Amino acid sequence: MVREKSINQETPMVRLENLSKTFHVDEGDVRVLDSINLDIKKNEFLVLFGAGQCGKTTLLKMIAGLESSKSGSISIEGKPLKGFDPKVGMVYQTTALFPWLTVMGNVEFGPKVRGVSKAERRKKAQYYIDLVGLNGFENHFPSMLSGGMCQRVGIARAYCNDPQIILMDEPFGHLDAQTRYMMEEEVEKIWAKEKRTVIFVTNNIEEALYLADRIIILSECPASIQKEYTIDLQRPRNMVSSEFLRLREEISTLVELREGV
């Protein structure tokens, strides 16, 4: 059922209106996104789900201000997005840590660049290092850490910049299954304690259902919104509950039918 928007309705944290994107390459124009319309609420954990190469990462980069649009608009708390916005932080698929900096150096980097005093930024960085379970590793370099630990550093670094919106681009895609599941649990716990608006990209159905308040199913390229699911399951999620398994089967069937599997 479609409800009319009240004039008193809270302004969405992120609004995408008729958003499209075309890349110009030697072989011709490649349309990646096609008329995306989406409102994302404050403190919502939203998952963008779709096949590889369907435009999910491009959409995240546009919200981050790293890619321009062909047409349409993006607004943050009702204000048009014009380039990079400090309200937005990003956790990448690859860790993108500075290899010459320690864990502490990486996490405090953003506040340091902004001129925050050493004492203040160290206190804040230590809080987030503790929050992601890396107490005792402050002086370790990225080469001394496991893949999961490096992603924890990336998450702590993103939060330490005090963004209102955190974008996560398949951050656990390169991890083994057991580490991936542990990281999903950690992200859910951190989000529950340190509420932010999170936009999370994945092509893993279980991951989407475990983390999301809402799942947006994107079509194949050029991506448009095919369907959305509001996930009203108690947290932390039980991956073998009847409703979890039912939703998993429903979304799997939808994607398989679309892809002709």
C-alpha positions in Angstrom: 0.0 0.0 0.0 1.4 3.4 -0.9 1.0 6.1 1.7 1.0 9.8 1.0 3.9 11.6 2.4 3.0 14.0 5.3 4.4 17.5 5.2 5.7 16.7 8.7 7.5 13.6 7.6 11.2 13.5 8.6 13.5 14.6 5.8 15.4 11.5 4.6 19.1 11.3 5.3 19.7 10.5 1.7 17.4 11.0 -1.3 18.1 9.8 -4.8 15.8 11.3 -7.5 15.7 10.0 -11.0 19.4 9.2 -10.7 21.1 7.9 -13.9 24.7 7.3 -14.9 26.3 6.7 -18.3 30.0 6.0 -18.9 31.5 7.1 -22.2 34.0 4.5 -23.5 35.7 3.9 -26.8 33.1 1.2 -27.7 30.3 3.7 -27.1 28.1 4.8 -24.2 27.4 2.3 -21.4 24.4 3.1 -19.2 25.0 1.8 -15.7 22.1 3.3 -13.6 18.7 4.0 -14.8 16.3 6.3 -13.0 17.0 5.3 -9.4 14.5 6.8 -6.9 15.1 6.0 -3.2 14.8 7.6 0.2 17.1 6.4 3.0 16.1 7.1 6.6 18.3 8.4 9.4 20.1 5.5 11.1 18.7 3.0 8.7 20.8 -0.1 7.7 20.1 -0.3 4.0 21.5 -3.1 1.8 21.9 -2.8 -1.9 21.7 -6.3 -3.3 22.4 -7.3 -6.9 24.6 -9.3 -9.2 28.2 -8.3 -9.8 28.8 -5.5 -12.2 25.3 -4.2 -12.0 26.2 -0.7 -10.8 26.2 -1.0 -7.0 29.6 0.4 -6.5 29.0 3.2 -9.0 25.9 4.2 -7.0 27.9 4.2 -3.7 30.6 6.4 -5.3 28.0 8.8 -6.5 26.6 9.1 -2.9 30.2 9.6 -1.7 30.6 12.4 -4.2 33.3 10.6 -6.2 31.2 10.2 -9.4 28.9 12.7 -11.1 25.5 11.8 -12.4 24.2 11.9 -16.0 20.8 13.1 -14.7 18.9 13.3 -11.5 20.0 14.4 -8.1 21.3 13.3 -4.7 20.6 15.2 -1.5 21.9 14.7 2.0 19.4 15.9 4.7 17.6 17.9 2.1 20.7 19.7 0.7 21.9 18.9 -2.8 25.2 16.9 -2.9 28.0 18.8 -4.6 31.1 16.8 -4.5 32.6 15.2 -1.4 30.5 15.7 1.8 32.2 15.2 5.2 29.0 13.7 6.4 29.8 10.6 4.3 32.4 7.9 5.2 33.4 4.8 3.2 34.7 1.3 3.9 36.1 -0.3 0.8 36.1 -3.9 -0.5 39.9 -3.8 -0.2 41.1 -2.4 3.1 42.7 0.7 1.6 44.8 1.3 4.7 48.0 3.3 4.7 50.6 0.6 5.0 53.2 3.0 6.6 50.8 3.9 9.4 50.0 1.8 12.5 46.5 0.9 13.5 46.3 4.0 15.6 47.8 6.1 12.8 45.2 4.9 10.4 42.2 5.3 12.7 43.2 8.8 13.8 44.2 10.0 10.3 40.9 11.9 9.5 40.8 13.9 12.7 44.5 14.6 12.4 44.0 16.0 8.9 41.2 18.2 10.3 43.5 19.6 12.9 42.1 17.9 16.0 44.5 18.0 18.9 46.6 14.9 19.5 45.1 14.2 22.8 41.5 14.5 21.6 42.0 12.4 18.4 43.9 9.7 20.2 41.1 9.4 22.8 38.5 9.1 20.0 40.6 6.7 18.0 41.2 4.5 21.0 37.5 4.4 21.7 36.8 3.0 18.2 39.8 0.7 18.2 38.4 -0.8 21.4 34.9 -0.9 19.9 36.1 -3.1 17.0 38.0 -5.4 19.3 41.6 -4.3 18.4 42.8 -3.2 21.9 46.4 -4.1 22.1 47.1 -3.8 18.4 47.4 0.0 18.3 51.1 -0.1 17.2 50.7 -2.9 14.7 51.1 -2.1 11.0 48.6 -3.5 8.4 51.1 -6.1 7.2 51.0 -7.6 10.6 47.2 -8.1 10.7 44.8 -10.6 9.2 42.3 -9.6 6.6 39.5 -9.5 9.1 41.5 -7.3 11.4 42.4 -4.9 8.6 38.7 -4.5 7.9 38.1 -3.8 11.5 40.7 -1.0 11.2 38.8 0.3 8.2 35.5 0.4 10.0 37.1 2.1 13.1 38.7 4.7 10.8 35.3 5.4 9.1 33.5 5.9 12.4 36.4 8.0 13.9 35.7 10.7 11.2 32.2 11.2 12.7 30.2 10.7 9.5 26.5 10.5 9.6 26.4 8.1 6.6 28.7 5.1 6.2 29.0 3.4 2.8 30.3 -0.1 2.8 31.2 -1.7 -0.6 31.3 -5.5 -0.1 33.7 -5.1 2.8 33.8 -8.8 3.5 33.9 -10.1 0.0 37.6 -11.2 0.2 37.3 -12.9 3.6 36.9 -16.6 4.3 33.5 -17.8 5.3 34.1 -18.0 9.0 35.8 -14.6 9.2 33.0 -13.1 7.1 30.4 -14.3 9.5 32.3 -13.0 12.5 32.6 -9.6 10.8 28.9 -9.5 10.0 28.2 -10.0 13.7 30.7 -7.3 14.6 29.2 -4.7 12.2 25.7 -5.4 13.5 26.9 -4.9 17.1 28.8 -1.7 16.2 25.8 -0.3 14.3 23.5 -1.1 17.2 25.8 0.8 19.6 26.9 3.6 17.3 23.9 4.3 15.2 24.6 5.8 11.8 22.9 5.6 8.4 24.6 2.6 6.7 24.4 1.8 3.0 25.9 -1.6 2.5 26.6 -3.3 -0.8 26.6 -7.1 -1.1 25.7 -10.0 -3.5 25.4 -12.4 -0.6 21.8 -13.1 0.3 22.5 -14.4 3.9 24.6 -11.3 4.6 21.9 -9.0 3.3 19.2 -10.6 5.4 21.4 -10.7 8.5 22.3 -7.0 8.4 19.5 -5.1 6.7 16.6 -3.1 7.9 15.7 -2.9 4.3 17.0 -4.6 1.1 16.9 -3.0 -2.3 17.1 -5.5 -5.1 18.8 -4.0 -8.2 18.3 -5.3 -11.7 21.1 -6.2 -14.0 22.9 -3.3 -15.7 21.6 -0.7 -16.3 20.5 -1.0 -12.7 17.1 0.1 -11.6 15.2 -0.9 -8.4 13.4 -4.2 -9.0 12.0 -4.8 -5.6 12.5 -3.8 -1.9 12.1 -5.8 1.3 11.6 -4.5 4.8 13.3 -7.0 7.1 11.3 -7.1 10.3 13.2 -9.8 12.1 14.5 -9.6 15.7 18.2 -8.8 16.1 20.6 -10.5 16.2 19.2 -12.5 13.4 18.8 -16.3 13.5 19.9 -17.6 10.1 18.0 -20.9 10.5 14.7 -19.4 11.6 11.7 -20.2 9.4 11.2 -16.6 8.3 14.9 -16.0 7.5 14.9 -19.1 5.4 11.6 -18.2 3.7 13.0 -14.7 2.7 16.2 -16.3 1.6 14.3 -18.6 -0.7 12.0 -15.9 -2.0 14.9 -13.5 -2.9 17.0 -16.4 -4.4 14.1 -17.4 -6.6 13.5 -13.8 -7.7 17.1 -13.3 -8.7 17.3 -16.7 -10.4 14.2 -16.0 -12.4 15.6 -12.7 -13.5 18.9 -14.2 -14.6 17.1 -17.1 -16.3 18.9 -19.7 -14.1 
